[in-house]
Amino acid sequence: MSDVLGVGRWEVVAETGLDRLENWDSSRHIQIIVRLQEVFHVSFSVAEMKRMSSVPAMYTVLREKGAVA
């Protein structure tokens, strides 16, 4: 995520979300979603993409899909 957002890795923490990083705009949000789909070999519905507005929310959706433990 840090490479897509153009920030240091230390800036992407468990609490990171749309409201915490200025660089996390709608375009970068889509880029993050695409990267997650590629890395975890999953696809997301529009509703899931809308839910994924923070690191914890992304983890939850990936866990629901069985992509992470």
N, C-alpha and C positions, 0 to 999 in steps of 0.2 A: 504493500500500500504506500509506503513512504516514497518509493520511486514514482508512482503515479501522481501523488500529491505534491511532489517536489519538496519534501521536508526530510529532516533527519529521522532515522529510525527511532530515536529516543522520543520523538514527538508523537508517535503512534503508540498509544497505551490502551489499556483496557477500557478507559472512559472516553476514548476518542470518538467523536461523532461529527455530523454535519455542523452542529452548533459550536464546536470547539476549534475547528481549523478553518481559517479564512480561505485556504486553497481548495477546500472540499466543496466545489460547486457542482452543478448538475452534469456538466460535461465530464468532469473527473469521476463523478459517482458512477456514470455509465462505464467508464474505463475500468474502474475497480470491479464492477460487476462482471464485465467481460473477462478480466484477469482471473477472478475467482472461478468462473465457469471453465476456463481453460485449465487451470491448475487442479481443480477438484473433479473435473469431468462430470459436471452437473449442468442443468439449465434451470433458470428461475422464471417464475411467472411474473407478470407485472405487479401483482399484489405483493409477492415476496420481495421484489426489487424495492418497492416503496417502503417496506418494513425495515430494510437493511440500511438504516440511517446512522448506525454506530457500529463499532467493533463488536460489542456484546450481541447486538441484533443480528449481525452477519454470522457470528458463531452459532447462534440459536437456529437460524435457517439452515446452515450447513449441517448442524447436528440432526435436525429434523429429516434431512435428506440422506442421512447415514454417511456423510462425507467426512465427518470428524467424530471422535469419541466424546 
